[in-house]
Amino acid sequence: MSQTYGVVIVGGGLGGLTAALSLRHKGFRVTVLEQAPHLGEVGAGIQTAPNASRILIGLGLRPQMAAIHTEPQDQVRRRWKDGRVLAMTALGERCKREYNAPYWHYHRADLHRVLHDACLDRLGPGPVVQFHTASKVVDVDRADSARPVAVTATGERYDADVIIGADGIRSQVRDALGLPDTLEFSGEMAYRALIPGDKIAADPATRWLVDRFQSTIWYGPDRHLVHYLIRGGQYLNVVAIVPCSAEIAEKWSGPASADELVEAFPGWDDRVGAMLAKSEGDATVWAMYYRRRDPVWTDGHVALLGDACHAMLPYQAQGASQAMEDAAVLAEELGAVPADGIREALTRYVSRRAKHAGIVQDASLRNKDFYHLPDGPEQRARDEKLKKFDGESEVSYDWLWSGTPLHDPDLEAFSYQFGR
């Protein structure tokens, strides 16, 4: 069904752009309002597991993704004190064979650029997406429930048939709807750093990190560490989660130094310190907040997407991936109705996504304790469980990575076939 009614998306992150492109493919006129002065993403890595890769491939982005990806061959779990490998599972070809989509790593800015370019490509299907930066939305005027208006801090008004709040964990659209405050503090903070690959390769203590593309998690008491290569080894992306300081809990974020990173992991395997000491430049630290499960994502012709409605801790590496699934289902529902069916379409969107995303939220929260057990009987039992690699919590990889959230069988049979 070719659509003529308009959609305003508040937020130009990965979830918002996936929604914009998905809606464009359905024939919608889409406008994206982004509060930042320039559209882009922070310097950090991101991974798309098969469930998210499948969405992007279904949007015709496989060649562009292949050009920017780094493909991990294994997922490796290590013990904090001595680096002993607890478990390892194959990714690479196995994911494409068993889940019909790849497990790939990227620089966030590269993946964001691919989506942005596709939204603007004049040869693509549907109307070209319109973008407005420096447009912070502070309110939603719903005087006309069928024609809501996004109001910016500078007084611009953007009316539409549908407004989508994809504006992150501190969503202004969510606040404008008067929805319950579901934000929770985890008590933890995450250091994020990009370490130059040539520095890693030059040191015999860390050279092994570039011998093979892998996704690695180190487990330790009260903290853990994740790292993987991006841009073909140009950078090692590091995410290090530790108990949160009072300063960062209040400020939400701040800069970080290599010394801070090293000092955050006392007593760990010497190779961890050697790796973290090579951090330079734009390392940052972020307080870790999440949202409680909440099935209310809509009000009339306004709906939420991604972190605005189901922000989760990163212990399933699924925050952006679940937002991409939201985007695909939202476009499918809106693409099936005329303007007078929007309210019901948004209700169906939530019914198809809230429970699923909520399960992933809960699994991510449970993994917070699972990852950070002190040494002892529970830790040893966890390490035994890891050897099975069917999923760390009750959520198995088969459940998380298989299939598609969409109803369209032609799309599933054609666009999602990875090897053809």
N, C-alpha and C positions, 0 to 999 in steps of 0.2 A: 504494500500500500504506500503510494507516494504521499508524503506529508507536506502540508503548506503552513502549519502553525509553528509558532516560534518557541524556542527553549533558551532560557538564560541559565548558564552554569556559573556558580560562584566558586572560584578556585581553579587555578591553572596548574595543579600538580598532576601526577601520573594518573590518579583516579579521574580527575576532572577532564583531562585530555582524552583518556580512553572513552569516557562517556560522550564527549563532543564528537569524536570520530565515529563511534558506534551509531550515534544519532544522525550524523551526516549521511552515513551509509543507508539509513532508512528514509532519507529525503528531507530531514528537518532543517530549518533555518536555526542555527545555533550561534549564540553569542557567549563568549567566556569573559568574565570579569575577574581580573587578578590584582590583588592589592600591591604586589611588589612593582617597583618601577620598571623592571625588566623581567621578561618571562624566562624561566630557567630553573635548574635544580642545583642543590648544594653538591659540593664535591665529595661524593661518597659512593660506595658500591651498592648494588641491589641484585637480588636473585629472583628469577622467575622460575618457579617449579612448573611441572607440566600443566597444571590446571590454569595458570596464568599465561604461559606460553601459548597454549591452545587458543585462548581468547585473542591474543595478538595475531597469531597466524590466521585465524578466521577473519581478521580485518585486512588481510592481504599484506602483512608486514614481514613475512618470513625473509625475503631477501635483505631488507634493511636490518633486521635483527641479526641475521647471519653475519653481516658486515661489521657489527660492533660487539659481538659476544665473545666471551671466553667460556669454554665448556669444561667444567670440572669432571674428572673421570671417576672420582671416588668421594664419598663422604666419610670422614675420618673422625673418630672420637678418641681423645687422649686424656690421660690422667695428669693432674696439675703438677705433682711433685717431681716426677721423673720422665714425663712425656710418653709413658708407655701407651701403646695403642690398645684401647679397650675394644674397639670394633671398627669395622670398615665395610661399607657397602658400595657396590658399583652404581655409578650414575651414567654419564655418557651415553653410549649406545643402548644400554639397558633401558633407560627412560624412554628413548624414542621407540624401542621395540615393544616394551610392555605397556607404556602409557600413551604412545602415539604422539608424543610431543617432547621437546627437549627440556632439560634442566640447564639453564644458562645464567651466567653472571655478566653484569654490565657496569659501566660507570653510569650513575643515575642521570647525569647531564646528557649522555649519549642516547639513552632510551627516551628521555624527555624530548630531545630534538627529533628523533624519528617520529614520535607521535605528533609533535607540533608541525613538522613538515608535511605529514600526511593530511592534517587538518587544513593546511593551506594549499595543497597541491590542486591546481586548477584542472588537472586532468582526472582527478579522483571523482568517485560517485557522489552525487548530491551537492548542495550549495556549499561553497567555501565557508569555513568557520570564521566568524569575526572575533577579534581579540581586542580587549581594552585593558592596558596595564595602568598602574597607579590608580586603581579603582577599588578601594576598600569598601565593601558593602557593610553598612552598619545597621540597616533595618530592612524589613520587608513590609511594604504597605499592602494589606489584604482587604482594603475597603471593598474592592470588587473581587470576590473570592475566585471568580473564573479568569481574572486577569491581574495576578499579583505583580507588584512593582519592587524591584531591587533598588534600594536607595543607598548611594555612596556617601562617604564622609564629606565630599565636596559638593553634595547636593544633586548630582546627576541621578536621573531616574530611568530605569530600564524596565519597561513592562513586557510581559510575555504570557503565553498560555500556560507555561510550566516554568518554575524556578527550581533548580537543583542546587542544594548546598553541599558542595564538595570542598569545603573550606577548612578542613582539618580538625584536629582534636579540640581546638578552642573556637569552634564554629560560631560565627556571628549569625548565620541563618538559623541555626539551632536556637540560639538565645532569642532571636526575633520571634520564633514560634512559641516561646514560653514553655519549652519542654523541660522535663525534670533534669536537675543537675546530677549526672551519673558519673562524674569524673572522680577517679580514685588515684591516690599516690601509692606507688609500689614500694617506696622506701629505697629505691635503687637509682643509679645514674649510669649512663652509657658514654664511654669515651669513643669517639669516632676519629679515625685517622687513615690517611693514605700514605703509605711508605714507598718511596721509589724502588722499583724492582731492581735497578742496577746496584743500589746499596745492599739489598738483600743478597744478590748474586755474588757480590765482591767479598763477602765475609764468610769464611769457612764454617762458622757457627750457624749461619742461616741459609747457606747455599742450597741446602736440601729443600727449602720451601719453593724453589722455582724449578726443581727437577721434574715435577709432574703437577698438572693442574688438579687441585683438590679443594674441597670445602672442609675445613677443620674446626672442631669444637674441642676446647680444653675445659674439663670440669674440675672445680675446686670448691672448698668450703666458702660459702658466702659470695662467690664470684665465678665468672666464667669468661672465656675468650673465644671469639670467632674470627677466622681470617680466611681470605681467598683472593686469588689473583684476578685482576680485571685488565682490560685493554691488552690482552695477549701477554701479560706479564709486566706491563709498564708500571703498574702499581700493585702493592699488596694492600687490600682493604681490610681494616681491623675494626672490630666492634668489641669493646671490653666493658663488661658490666660488673659494677661493684656497689657496695652500700653508698647511699647518697649523702653528700655533705649538706649541712644546714644552709649554706650559701646557695648552692645550686638548687636545692629544693624550693627556695624562695624566688630565685631569678629565672629558673627553668633551664638556662643554658649559659655557657661561657667558653672562653678559650682554654686550651690545655697545652701543656708542654710535654716533651719527651720524658723529662725527669718525673713529672707527675704520673705518667703512664707506668713507668718502671716501678716507682714507689708504691703503686696501687696493687702490685703483685709480689709482695715479699715472700721469699721462701719457695717460689715456683722454680720449675726447671730453668736452668741458666739460659737456655735457648729462647725462652720467652722474654727475658730481660734484654738479650742481645737484639731481638727483633724490635721490641718496643722502643729501644733507645735510638733507633733509626728514624723515628717519626719526626717530621719537620713541617713547618709552615702552618697549615690551617687546621690542626687538630682541635677538636671541640669536645665539650662534655654536655650532656643533656639529662635533665631529670626525666624519669620514666613514669609517665602517667598512663592510665587506661580508662576505659568506660565500662561500667557494669552492663550486663545484657539488658537491652531495652527494645521491645518490639514496636515502639511508636516512632516511626520515621517520617510520617507525612502529616500534613494539615491541608486539606483541600487540594490545591494545585501546586503545592510546595512539598518537596521531598528531600531527604538527606541521603548521602552516599559516602562510603568509606569511613575514615576516622571520625567524621562528624556524627556518625551513629554507632559505629562499633570499633572504636580505637582499641587496639590490643597490644599487649607486650610482644616483643620480637622473638619469643621462644618457639614459634613455629615458622618464622620467616614468611609470614603470610599477610602482613598488613596491606601492602600494595596489591598483592594478588587477589585478596578478597574484594578490594575496591574495584579491580578490573572485572571480576565476576559480577559485582553489582551493576557496573556500567553496561555490560552485555545484556543482562536480564532487563534492566530499565529500558534500554532501546528496543528490545524485543516486544515488551509490553506496550510501550507508547506507539511503536510502529504498527500495531495491530488495531488501533482505534482512531476514530475521528476526534475532534476537539471536545465533543460532548461526552466522550468516554474516558477522559483523562483521570478523573478521580478514582474510578474503578480500576483503571490500569495501574495507577500508583499503589493502590491497595494490594493488587495481585503481585506487584513487584516486591513489596515488603513481605508478603506471605511466602514468596519463593526464596527470599534471601535472609530474613532475620534469624530464623532457626539455624540455618547452616552457618552463617557468620558467627552466631552466638556459640555454637559448639566449638568453633575454632578459637574464639575469645577465651572460653573456659579452659580449653586444652593449653593455650599459651600461658594462662595464669597458673595452672597446675604445674607446668614445667618450670616455673620460677623456683619452686621448692625442690623439684626433681633435679634440676641442674646444680643446686648449691648445697647439697647435703654435706654435713661434716663427715670426716672419715669415721667409719664404724660399720655396724651391721647393715643399716639402711643403704649406705653408700655401696657396700659390696653387693647387695641385692640389686641395686640399680645397675651397677656395672655388668652384672650377669644378664639383666634384661636387655641392655644395649646390644649385646652380642646377637640378638635375634633380629634387630633392625626392622621390625614391622611397624614402627612408630613408637615414640617415647611415652606418650600418654595413651589414653583410651582411643585416640584418633589415629588410625592406621594410615600409612602412606597410600595404601590402595584406595581407601575412602577419600583421602584428601586430593589425590592427584588424578584419579580416574574420571572418565566420562566428561560430560559437559553440563553446565547449568541451563543450557538452552533447549528449546523444544524443537527447533527447526531441524528435521532429519537430513535435509539436503546439505545444509551447512556442515553438519556433523560428518556426513559420509564423504564430502568432497574437500572442503577447505581444511578440515582437521586431519586429513590423511597425511602424515608427515613424510612418508617415504615415496610419495608419488608425484 
